[in-house]
Amino acid sequence: MSRLVVVSNRVALPGESRAGGLAVALQAALDETGGLWFGWSGKIDPSHSGKLHEQHDGNIRYVTIDLSRRDHADYYNGFANRSLWPLLHFRVDLVDYSRETWAAYRRVNALFAEKLAPLLRDDDMVWIHDYHLIPLAALLREHGVRCKLGFFLHVPMPSSDLLAALPQHSRLFEGLSAYDLVGFQTSRDLERFQDYVRLFGRGDVISPGVLETAGGRRLHAGAFPISIDTAHIAQQAGEAVENSSVRRLKDSLSGRALAIGVDRLDYSKGLPERFRAFARYLQRHPQQLGKLTYLQIAPVSRGDVAEYRALREELEQLAGHINGGHAEPDWTPMRYVNRNYAHPTLTGFYRLARVGLVTPLRDGMNLVAKEFVAAQDPEDPGVLVLSTFAGAARELDSALLVNPYDLDGVADAIATAMRMHRDERRERWQAMMGTLRTHDITAWRRDYLAALASA
C-alpha cells in the first residue's frame, strides 16, 4: 500500500485541539495507512534557519517548518489572504495586486518543495490542500518528484474571466497541470476550472474531468464535496443538551425560539446582509415579534486587516440599531457574540435552534450547514435557511434556499421556518440527513484518495 503524505498550510500536531473537520478527516486518513503530514508549524523563526521539526505519533510522522516574520506577512497575510482569498470568493474589488507578496508566495512554496522533496518516495501518494499551496506540485516536479500528487481546493473556483483579472493568473494556475488529480467542492467549480483551462490555459477538455494542457500533459479533475463526521456530531449534539452553556442559553430564551448563525468574521459570509434581512423580518412579520431570538456567533479573524476591522464595526452598528428599534424590556431580538465556543457546545446550540441561518455570499462548501442538520433532534428538528451560493446547497436542497442579496426573501424564509409544521420539518430534515449519512467525511476522503490512486 502506498504511503499517504498530507501537505497543508498548517499541521494539526499531536495534542493540539482539532476544531476543524478537515484536520479530523486528514488525521483519520493517516491513521488508516500511516504516513507523513508536512506544513507550517504556526511559529515565527527570527533566525530564518529553515530547520525542520519532527514528531511521531504511532505510525504518523509530523514534519513542520517555521516561517520568517516577513514570509508569514507576505505569503500568508499577503498574497494568500489579500489576493487569492478575495479573488476566489468573487471579490475582485478587494484583491491586492502586489508583486512583492506574489514573490513571497512563490518563495514559501519553493521552500516547502525544497524541504519536502527529499522526504518523498516514488510510490507515495501526496495530498496537497488549498489555495496557499497551488504551485507546490510544479515546484516538487522540478526537484525530480515522480509520485502521485493530488490537490484539493476547499474554497470556490470563480469564473475564468475573474481569474484572468489576477496579473499572475497564468503562472499560478498553470501550476495545477503538474498535479495528477485536482479536486473541487462542486461540479460547478469543476466546470469553471475546465472553462479556464480551455479559454485561458490554451488546453483541451478531452472529456468531463480529463484535461490536456497546452504542453500535452493530461490531468484529472473532479468534484468531491467535503462533509462532516455525521454520526459523531449527531451523538455529540444529543449529549450536549446537558452542557452547562447549552442549558443557560435555553433558560435565557424564556420559551422563545432560537435562530442561530455561526460564521468566522469574514466578508464572504454575508453577515451585514443577514443582519439587514433579520431587521426586515422583524418589520415584515410583526405577528412574530417577541417569538424569536437571533444569536450570531462570529469569532474575529484577521483583525489586523482594515477590511475586517471595518466589517466588525459595521456589524456592531447594525446589531445595536436592530436592538434599539425592536427590543422590549423582557426581550432582545439579537445577540451578537465575537468569541469562540468549544465544538460540543456549538452542536448543543444548533440542537436548540428552530432556525439555522447560513447565508454566505459565496462559500466553497460551508460545513456549519451540514453540522446544523446533523445536530438536530430527529423528533423535532429545526429548519435550515441556506444560501444558494454555498456549495452545500447542491446537496442540502431540502433546506429553505435563499438568495442572500434578497433581504425580503431571506426575511420571509425566516418567517416560513417559524411557521413550518413539525411533519414538514421532519420530512425536510430526513432527506438532508440521509444525504449526510451516506456522504460523510469518511466517504469524502476515501473517494478522493481512490480517484488519486487511479488517476
TIZAPA-640555 format. One line per field, with one value per residue (C-alpha): residue number from 1; residue in three letters; chain; x, y, z. Coordinates in Angstrom, 1 decimal, always signed. Layout:
// TIZAPA-640555
n: c(NUM_...) $
res: c(ALA_...) $
chain: c(A_...) $
xx: c(X_...) $
yy: c(Y_...) $
zz: c(Z_...) $
//
This chain:
// TIZAPA-640555
n: c(1_2_3_4_5_6_7_8_9_10_11_12_13_14_15_16_17_18_19_20_21_22_23_24_25_26_27_28_29_30_31_32_33_34_35_36_37_38_39_40_41_42_43_44_45_46_47_48_49_50_51_52_53_54_55_56_57_58_59_60_61_62_63_64_65_66_67_68_69_70_71_72_73_74_75_76_77_78_79_80_81_82_83_84_85_86_87_88_89_90_91_92_93_94_95_96_97_98_99_100_101_102_103_104_105_106_107_108_109_110_111_112_113_114_115_116_117_118_119_120_121_122_123_124_125_126_127_128_129_130_131_132_133_134_135_136_137_138_139_140_141_142_143_144_145_146_147_148_149_150_151_152_153_154_155_156_157_158_159_160_161_162_163_164_165_166_167_168_169_170_171_172_173_174_175_176_177_178_179_180_181_182_183_184_185_186_187_188_189_190_191_192_193_194_195_196_197_198_199_200_201_202_203_204_205_206_207_208_209_210_211_212_213_214_215_216_217_218_219_220_221_222_223_224_225_226_227_228_229_230_231_232_233_234_235_236_237_238_239_240_241_242_243_244_245_246_247_248_249_250_251_252_253_254_255_256_257_258_259_260_261_262_263_264_265_266_267_268_269_270_271_272_273_274_275_276_277_278_279_280_281_282_283_284_285_286_287_288_289_290_291_292_293_294_295_296_297_298_299_300_301_302_303_304_305_306_307_308_309_310_311_312_313_314_315_316_317_318_319_320_321_322_323_324_325_326_327_328_329_330_331_332_333_334_335_336_337_338_339_340_341_342_343_344_345_346_347_348_349_350_351_352_353_354_355_356_357_358_359_360_361_362_363_364_365_366_367_368_369_370_371_372_373_374_375_376_377_378_379_380_381_382_383_384_385_386_387_388_389_390_391_392_393_394_395_396_397_398_399_400_401_402_403_404_405_406_407_408_409_410_411_412_413_414_415_416_417_418_419_420_421_422_423_424_425_426_427_428_429_430_431_432_433_434_435_436_437_438_439_440_441_442_443_444_445_446_447_448_449_450_451_452_453_454_455) $
res: c(MET_SER_ARG_LEU_VAL_VAL_VAL_SER_ASN_ARG_VAL_ALA_LEU_PRO_GLY_GLU_SER_ARG_ALA_GLY_GLY_LEU_ALA_VAL_ALA_LEU_GLN_ALA_ALA_LEU_ASP_GLU_THR_GLY_GLY_LEU_TRP_PHE_GLY_TRP_SER_GLY_LYS_ILE_ASP_PRO_SER_HIS_SER_GLY_LYS_LEU_HIS_GLU_GLN_HIS_ASP_GLY_ASN_ILE_ARG_TYR_VAL_THR_ILE_ASP_LEU_SER_ARG_ARG_ASP_HIS_ALA_ASP_TYR_TYR_ASN_GLY_PHE_ALA_ASN_ARG_SER_LEU_TRP_PRO_LEU_LEU_HIS_PHE_ARG_VAL_ASP_LEU_VAL_ASP_TYR_SER_ARG_GLU_THR_TRP_ALA_ALA_TYR_ARG_ARG_VAL_ASN_ALA_LEU_PHE_ALA_GLU_LYS_LEU_ALA_PRO_LEU_LEU_ARG_ASP_ASP_ASP_MET_VAL_TRP_ILE_HIS_ASP_TYR_HIS_LEU_ILE_PRO_LEU_ALA_ALA_LEU_LEU_ARG_GLU_HIS_GLY_VAL_ARG_CYS_LYS_LEU_GLY_PHE_PHE_LEU_HIS_VAL_PRO_MET_PRO_SER_SER_ASP_LEU_LEU_ALA_ALA_LEU_PRO_GLN_HIS_SER_ARG_LEU_PHE_GLU_GLY_LEU_SER_ALA_TYR_ASP_LEU_VAL_GLY_PHE_GLN_THR_SER_ARG_ASP_LEU_GLU_ARG_PHE_GLN_ASP_TYR_VAL_ARG_LEU_PHE_GLY_ARG_GLY_ASP_VAL_ILE_SER_PRO_GLY_VAL_LEU_GLU_THR_ALA_GLY_GLY_ARG_ARG_LEU_HIS_ALA_GLY_ALA_PHE_PRO_ILE_SER_ILE_ASP_THR_ALA_HIS_ILE_ALA_GLN_GLN_ALA_GLY_GLU_ALA_VAL_GLU_ASN_SER_SER_VAL_ARG_ARG_LEU_LYS_ASP_SER_LEU_SER_GLY_ARG_ALA_LEU_ALA_ILE_GLY_VAL_ASP_ARG_LEU_ASP_TYR_SER_LYS_GLY_LEU_PRO_GLU_ARG_PHE_ARG_ALA_PHE_ALA_ARG_TYR_LEU_GLN_ARG_HIS_PRO_GLN_GLN_LEU_GLY_LYS_LEU_THR_TYR_LEU_GLN_ILE_ALA_PRO_VAL_SER_ARG_GLY_ASP_VAL_ALA_GLU_TYR_ARG_ALA_LEU_ARG_GLU_GLU_LEU_GLU_GLN_LEU_ALA_GLY_HIS_ILE_ASN_GLY_GLY_HIS_ALA_GLU_PRO_ASP_TRP_THR_PRO_MET_ARG_TYR_VAL_ASN_ARG_ASN_TYR_ALA_HIS_PRO_THR_LEU_THR_GLY_PHE_TYR_ARG_LEU_ALA_ARG_VAL_GLY_LEU_VAL_THR_PRO_LEU_ARG_ASP_GLY_MET_ASN_LEU_VAL_ALA_LYS_GLU_PHE_VAL_ALA_ALA_GLN_ASP_PRO_GLU_ASP_PRO_GLY_VAL_LEU_VAL_LEU_SER_THR_PHE_ALA_GLY_ALA_ALA_ARG_GLU_LEU_ASP_SER_ALA_LEU_LEU_VAL_ASN_PRO_TYR_ASP_LEU_ASP_GLY_VAL_ALA_ASP_ALA_ILE_ALA_THR_ALA_MET_ARG_MET_HIS_ARG_ASP_GLU_ARG_ARG_GLU_ARG_TRP_GLN_ALA_MET_MET_GLY_THR_LEU_ARG_THR_HIS_ASP_ILE_THR_ALA_TRP_ARG_ARG_ASP_TYR_LEU_ALA_ALA_LEU_ALA_SER_ALA) $
chain: c(A_A_A_A_A_A_A_A_A_A_A_A_A_A_A_A_A_A_A_A_A_A_A_A_A_A_A_A_A_A_A_A_A_A_A_A_A_A_A_A_A_A_A_A_A_A_A_A_A_A_A_A_A_A_A_A_A_A_A_A_A_A_A_A_A_A_A_A_A_A_A_A_A_A_A_A_A_A_A_A_A_A_A_A_A_A_A_A_A_A_A_A_A_A_A_A_A_A_A_A_A_A_A_A_A_A_A_A_A_A_A_A_A_A_A_A_A_A_A_A_A_A_A_A_A_A_A_A_A_A_A_A_A_A_A_A_A_A_A_A_A_A_A_A_A_A_A_A_A_A_A_A_A_A_A_A_A_A_A_A_A_A_A_A_A_A_A_A_A_A_A_A_A_A_A_A_A_A_A_A_A_A_A_A_A_A_A_A_A_A_A_A_A_A_A_A_A_A_A_A_A_A_A_A_A_A_A_A_A_A_A_A_A_A_A_A_A_A_A_A_A_A_A_A_A_A_A_A_A_A_A_A_A_A_A_A_A_A_A_A_A_A_A_A_A_A_A_A_A_A_A_A_A_A_A_A_A_A_A_A_A_A_A_A_A_A_A_A_A_A_A_A_A_A_A_A_A_A_A_A_A_A_A_A_A_A_A_A_A_A_A_A_A_A_A_A_A_A_A_A_A_A_A_A_A_A_A_A_A_A_A_A_A_A_A_A_A_A_A_A_A_A_A_A_A_A_A_A_A_A_A_A_A_A_A_A_A_A_A_A_A_A_A_A_A_A_A_A_A_A_A_A_A_A_A_A_A_A_A_A_A_A_A_A_A_A_A_A_A_A_A_A_A_A_A_A_A_A_A_A_A_A_A_A_A_A_A_A_A_A_A_A_A_A_A_A_A_A_A_A_A_A_A_A_A_A_A_A_A_A_A_A_A_A_A_A_A_A_A_A_A_A_A_A_A_A_A_A_A_A_A_A_A_A_A_A_A_A_A_A_A_A_A_A_A_A_A_A_A_A_A_A_A_A_A) $
xx: c(+0.0_+1.3_+2.2_+0.0_+1.6_-0.6_+0.6_-1.3_-0.5_-0.9_-0.3_-2.6_+0.1_-0.5_-2.1_-3.4_-7.1_-8.5_-11.6_-12.0_-13.5_-10.6_-8.0_-10.0_-10.5_-6.8_-5.8_-8.2_-6.8_-3.2_-4.3_-5.5_-2.3_+0.4_+2.3_+3.6_+2.0_+4.0_+3.4_+4.0_+4.4_+2.4_+5.6_+7.8_+11.5_+13.5_+16.7_+15.4_+17.1_+14.6_+15.1_+12.6_+10.8_+9.7_+7.2_+6.0_+2.7_+2.0_+2.6_+2.4_+5.3_+4.7_+7.3_+6.9_+8.9_+8.9_+8.5_+10.2_+8.1_+8.4_+7.5_+4.4_+3.3_+3.7_+2.9_+0.0_-1.4_-0.3_-0.8_-2.8_-5.3_-5.2_-5.0_-6.2_-8.9_-10.9_-10.4_-11.6_-14.6_-15.6_-14.5_-12.2_-12.7_-10.8_-7.8_-4.4_-2.3_+1.2_+4.3_+6.1_+3.6_+3.4_+7.2_+6.8_+4.1_+6.4_+9.3_+7.4_+6.1_+9.6_+10.8_+8.1_+9.2_+12.9_+12.3_+9.6_+11.1_+13.9_+11.3_+9.2_+9.3_+8.3_+5.3_+3.9_+0.5_+0.8_-2.4_-1.9_-4.6_-5.9_-5.1_-2.0_-0.1_-1.3_+2.2_+3.7_+3.3_+5.2_+8.0_+8.2_+8.4_+11.4_+13.1_+12.5_+9.5_+7.7_+5.0_+1.2_+0.4_-3.2_-4.6_-7.9_-9.3_-11.5_-12.7_-14.8_-13.5_-14.6_-15.3_-12.3_-12.9_-12.5_-9.4_-7.9_-8.0_-5.1_-1.9_-0.1_-3.1_-1.3_+1.8_-0.3_-3.0_-0.6_+0.9_-2.2_-1.2_+1.6_-1.0_-2.4_-5.8_-7.3_-10.4_-13.1_-16.1_-18.9_-19.5_-19.9_-16.4_-15.1_-16.9_-15.3_-11.9_-12.4_-13.5_-10.4_-8.1_-9.9_-10.2_-7.1_-4.8_-4.9_-5.7_-8.4_-11.2_-10.8_-13.9_-15.5_-12.8_-10.0_-7.9_-4.9_-2.7_-1.1_+2.1_+0.4_+0.2_-3.0_-4.5_-7.7_-10.2_-13.3_-15.9_-15.5_-17.9_-16.3_-18.5_-18.7_-18.5_-22.3_-22.7_-20.3_-21.9_-25.4_-24.3_-22.3_-25.3_-27.6_-25.2_-24.6_-28.1_-26.7_-23.8_-24.0_-23.6_-26.4_-28.7_-28.0_-28.8_-32.0_-33.1_-32.3_-34.7_-37.7_-39.5_-38.8_-37.5_-33.8_-32.3_-28.5_-25.7_-22.1_-19.5_-15.9_-15.9_-15.3_-16.8_-17.6_-20.1_-22.7_-23.2_-24.3_-26.8_-28.0_-28.4_-30.4_-32.5_-33.3_-34.3_-36.5_-38.1_-39.0_-40.6_-42.4_-43.7_-44.9_-47.1_-43.9_-42.3_-41.1_-41.2_-37.7_-34.2_-31.3_-27.9_-25.0_-21.6_-18.8_-15.2_-12.9_-10.4_-7.6_-8.3_-5.2_-6.7_-8.5_-11.4_-12.1_-12.0_-14.5_-16.7_-16.7_-17.6_-20.5_-21.9_-21.8_-23.7_-26.3_-26.8_-27.2_-29.7_-31.8_-32.0_-32.5_-35.5_-37.2_-36.2_-38.6_-37.8_-38.1_-36.8_-33.7_-34.2_-30.5_-27.4_-24.1_-21.0_-17.4_-15.9_-15.2_-17.0_-16.0_-17.3_-19.5_-21.1_-21.8_-23.5_-25.7_-26.6_-27.5_-29.8_-31.7_-32.3_-35.5_-33.8_-30.2_-29.1_-26.3_-26.4_-22.8_-22.4_-20.0_-18.7_-16.8_-19.0_-19.9_-19.8_-21.8_-24.9_-24.2_-23.4_-26.6_-28.6_-26.7_-27.2_-31.0_-33.4_-34.9_-38.4_-38.5_-35.8_-35.1_-35.1_-32.0_-32.2_-29.3_-27.7_-27.8_-24.2_-22.9_-21.6_-23.7_-26.9_-26.3_-26.6_-28.9_-31.7_-34.4_-33.3_-35.1_-32.8_-32.4_-30.5_-28.6_-28.8_-32.6_-33.3_-37.1_-36.6_-34.4_-36.8_-39.8_-37.8_-37.2_-40.9_-41.7_-39.3_-41.0_-44.5_-43.4_-45.3_-43.3_-44.2_-42.7_-39.7_-39.1_-39.6_-37.0_-34.6_-34.8_-34.0_-30.9_-29.8_-29.9_-27.5_-25.2_-25.2_-24.2_-21.7_-19.9_-16.3_-15.0_-16.7_-15.2_-11.5_-11.9_-13.5_-10.7_-7.9_-9.3_-9.5_-6.0_-4.7_-6.3_-5.5) $
yy: c(+0.0_+3.5_+5.8_+8.8_+12.2_+15.2_+18.7_+21.7_+25.3_+24.3_+20.9_+19.7_+18.3_+15.6_+17.0_+20.1_+20.9_+19.9_+22.0_+21.8_+18.8_+18.8_+18.2_+15.3_+13.8_+14.0_+12.6_+9.6_+9.1_+9.0_+6.7_+4.1_+3.9_+5.6_+8.4_+11.9_+15.3_+18.3_+22.0_+25.2_+24.9_+28.0_+29.6_+32.5_+31.9_+35.2_+33.4_+32.3_+28.9_+26.8_+24.0_+21.1_+19.9_+16.3_+14.4_+10.9_+9.6_+5.9_+5.3_+9.0_+11.3_+15.1_+17.4_+21.2_+24.2_+27.7_+30.8_+34.2_+37.1_+38.6_+35.4_+34.9_+38.5_+38.5_+34.9_+34.2_+37.6_+39.0_+37.0_+34.1_+36.2_+39.6_+38.4_+34.8_+34.8_+37.7_+36.6_+33.1_+34.5_+36.7_+39.9_+41.3_+44.8_+43.7_+42.0_+43.4_+43.2_+43.2_+41.8_+41.7_+39.4_+37.2_+36.8_+35.8_+33.3_+31.7_+31.8_+30.0_+27.3_+26.8_+26.4_+23.8_+22.0_+22.1_+20.7_+18.1_+16.6_+14.7_+13.1_+11.6_+8.2_+7.3_+5.2_+7.9_+9.5_+13.2_+15.1_+18.9_+21.2_+24.6_+27.9_+28.5_+25.8_+25.9_+26.0_+23.3_+20.3_+22.1_+23.0_+19.4_+18.2_+20.5_+18.6_+15.3_+14.1_+11.4_+10.2_+10.8_+14.4_+15.4_+18.8_+19.8_+23.4_+24.0_+27.4_+28.3_+28.3_+31.6_+32.1_+32.2_+35.9_+36.7_+34.6_+36.4_+39.7_+38.4_+39.6_+36.3_+34.0_+32.1_+31.3_+30.4_+28.2_+26.6_+25.1_+23.0_+21.0_+19.4_+17.5_+14.1_+15.0_+18.4_+18.2_+20.8_+21.1_+21.1_+20.2_+23.9_+24.6_+21.8_+23.3_+26.7_+25.2_+23.4_+26.6_+28.3_+25.6_+25.9_+29.6_+30.9_+27.9_+27.0_+23.4_+21.0_+19.2_+15.7_+14.5_+15.7_+15.6_+14.7_+17.7_+18.1_+21.2_+23.2_+21.3_+18.0_+16.8_+15.1_+15.5_+14.5_+16.8_+16.0_+17.2_+15.8_+17.7_+17.7_+16.6_+16.0_+13.2_+12.9_+10.1_+11.8_+15.2_+13.7_+11.9_+14.9_+17.2_+14.8_+14.7_+18.4_+19.2_+18.7_+21.1_+24.0_+26.6_+25.0_+24.8_+28.5_+29.5_+27.5_+29.0_+32.6_+32.2_+32.0_+29.7_+31.7_+30.1_+30.4_+31.3_+30.8_+31.8_+30.7_+32.2_+33.4_+37.1_+37.4_+39.5_+36.3_+35.2_+37.9_+39.0_+42.6_+41.3_+38.7_+41.3_+43.6_+40.6_+39.9_+43.5_+43.2_+40.0_+42.0_+44.7_+42.4_+39.9_+41.9_+39.0_+37.1_+39.9_+38.6_+35.0_+34.5_+35.4_+35.5_+34.5_+35.3_+33.9_+35.4_+34.9_+37.6_+36.6_+38.6_+41.5_+43.4_+43.8_+47.0_+45.4_+43.1_+45.9_+47.8_+44.8_+44.3_+48.0_+47.7_+44.6_+46.2_+49.2_+47.1_+44.9_+48.0_+49.5_+46.3_+46.0_+49.7_+49.7_+46.4_+45.3_+45.1_+45.2_+41.4_+40.6_+41.4_+40.3_+39.9_+38.6_+39.2_+37.5_+37.7_+34.7_+31.0_+28.2_+24.5_+22.4_+20.2_+23.4_+24.7_+21.4_+21.8_+25.3_+24.0_+21.4_+24.1_+26.2_+26.4_+28.2_+27.8_+30.8_+30.0_+32.7_+33.4_+35.5_+32.8_+29.6_+26.6_+24.3_+25.5_+22.8_+24.7_+24.0_+20.3_+20.3_+22.2_+19.4_+16.6_+18.1_+18.3_+16.4_+13.8_+14.2_+18.0_+19.3_+22.9_+24.4_+25.3_+28.6_+28.2_+30.5_+29.1_+30.4_+27.9_+24.7_+22.8_+23.9_+21.4_+18.5_+20.1_+21.1_+20.3_+23.4_+26.7_+28.0_+31.8_+34.5_+36.3_+39.6_+39.4_+40.7_+40.3_+36.7_+35.8_+37.6_+35.6_+32.4_+33.0_+33.5_+30.4_+28.4_+29.7_+28.7_+25.3_+22.3_+19.6_+17.0_+19.1_+19.9_+16.2_+15.4_+18.0_+17.0_+13.3_+14.0_+16.0_+13.7_+10.7_+12.5_+13.3_+9.8_+8.4_+11.2_+11.8_+12.8_+9.2_+8.8_+12.1_+11.2_+7.6_+8.8_+11.3_+9.0_+6.2_+8.7_+9.8_+6.2_+5.5_+8.9) $
zz: c(+0.0_-0.9_+1.9_+2.3_+2.6_+3.5_+2.9_+4.3_+5.3_+9.0_+10.6_+13.4_+15.7_+18.3_+21.4_+19.7_+19.5_+16.2_+15.9_+12.2_+10.3_+7.8_+10.5_+11.9_+8.4_+7.5_+10.8_+10.2_+6.7_+8.1_+10.9_+8.3_+6.3_+8.3_+6.6_+6.8_+7.5_+6.3_+6.7_+8.6_+12.3_+13.1_+14.6_+13.5_+13.3_+13.7_+12.7_+9.2_+9.8_+7.8_+10.3_+10.2_+13.4_+13.7_+15.9_+15.8_+17.0_+16.2_+12.5_+11.6_+11.2_+11.6_+9.9_+10.2_+9.3_+10.9_+8.7_+9.0_+10.0_+6.6_+4.8_+7.0_+6.5_+2.7_+1.9_+4.3_+5.3_+1.9_-1.3_+0.1_+2.1_+0.4_-3.2_-3.6_-0.9_-2.2_-5.8_-5.2_-3.4_-6.4_-4.7_-7.4_-5.8_-2.7_-4.4_-3.6_-6.7_-5.3_-6.9_-3.6_-2.0_-5.1_-4.9_-1.2_-2.1_-4.6_-2.2_+0.6_-1.8_-3.1_+0.5_+1.1_-2.0_-1.1_+2.3_+1.3_-1.8_+0.0_+2.3_-0.6_-2.2_-5.7_-4.6_-2.2_-2.7_-1.8_-1.0_-1.0_+0.4_-0.5_-2.2_-0.1_-1.9_-5.6_-7.1_-4.9_-7.3_-10.1_-7.7_-6.5_-10.0_-10.5_-7.7_-9.5_-7.5_-9.6_-7.2_-7.4_-6.5_-5.7_-4.9_-3.2_-3.4_-0.3_-1.5_-4.6_-8.1_-9.7_-13.4_-15.8_-16.5_-12.8_-12.5_-15.5_-13.5_-11.5_-13.2_-12.3_-13.2_-16.0_-13.9_-10.9_-12.5_-15.0_-11.9_-11.4_-14.5_-12.5_-10.4_-11.3_-9.7_-8.9_-6.6_-6.2_-3.9_-6.5_-10.1_-10.8_-9.6_-11.8_-14.8_-14.1_-14.0_-17.2_-18.8_-17.6_-19.0_-22.3_-22.6_-20.9_-20.5_-24.2_-23.2_-24.1_-22.2_-23.5_-21.6_-18.3_-15.7_-18.1_-19.4_-21.6_-21.1_-23.9_-23.2_-23.8_-20.2_-19.1_-15.7_-14.0_-12.1_-10.2_-7.7_-4.2_-1.8_+1.7_+4.5_+8.3_+10.7_+10.7_+13.3_+15.7_+15.5_+16.0_+19.1_+20.4_+20.0_+21.8_+24.7_+24.7_+25.9_+29.4_+28.8_+31.3_+28.5_+26.5_+29.5_+30.3_+26.7_+26.8_+30.1_+28.8_+25.9_+28.2_+25.9_+22.7_+19.6_+18.7_+15.3_+15.1_+12.8_+13.3_+11.0_+11.0_+10.8_+7.0_+4.2_+2.2_+4.9_+4.1_+7.7_+7.0_+4.5_+7.1_+9.8_+7.5_+6.4_+10.1_+10.6_+7.5_+9.1_+12.2_+10.1_+7.6_+10.1_+13.2_+14.3_+15.2_+17.2_+20.6_+19.5_+18.1_+19.3_+16.8_+18.2_+15.8_+16.8_+14.8_+16.1_+14.9_+12.2_+10.5_+12.9_+11.7_+8.2_+7.6_+5.7_+8.6_+11.2_+9.1_+8.9_+12.6_+13.2_+10.7_+12.3_+15.8_+14.5_+12.7_+15.8_+18.0_+15.5_+15.4_+19.2_+19.6_+17.3_+18.3_+21.8_+24.7_+28.4_+28.5_+25.0_+23.0_+19.4_+18.6_+20.4_+18.7_+20.1_+18.9_+20.6_+20.1_+21.7_+22.1_+19.3_+21.6_+22.9_+19.4_+18.4_+21.5_+20.4_+17.0_+18.5_+20.5_+17.4_+15.4_+12.6_+11.2_+9.2_+6.7_+4.1_+2.7_-0.4_-1.6_+0.1_-1.2_+0.9_+4.4_+7.0_+9.5_+7.3_+7.5_+11.2_+11.9_+10.1_+11.8_+15.3_+15.1_+17.3_+14.9_+16.5_+16.4_+14.0_+13.2_+9.7_+7.7_+5.7_+3.2_+0.6_-2.9_-3.2_-0.6_-2.1_+0.5_-1.3_-4.0_-1.5_+1.1_-1.4_+1.2_+3.1_+2.5_-0.2_-0.5_-2.3_+0.4_-1.5_-1.5_+2.0_+1.7_+0.5_+3.5_+5.9_+4.5_+4.7_+8.5_+8.9_+6.9_+9.1_+12.2_+10.9_+9.5_+10.8_+12.5_+9.9_+7.1_+9.2_+9.8_+6.1_+5.0_+7.8_+6.9_+3.3_+4.2_+7.0_+4.6_+2.3_+5.2_+6.5_+3.0_+2.1_+5.4_+5.9_+5.6_+2.2_+1.1_+1.8_+0.6_-2.7_-3.2_-2.4_-4.6_-7.5_-6.9_-6.8_-10.2_-11.9) $
//
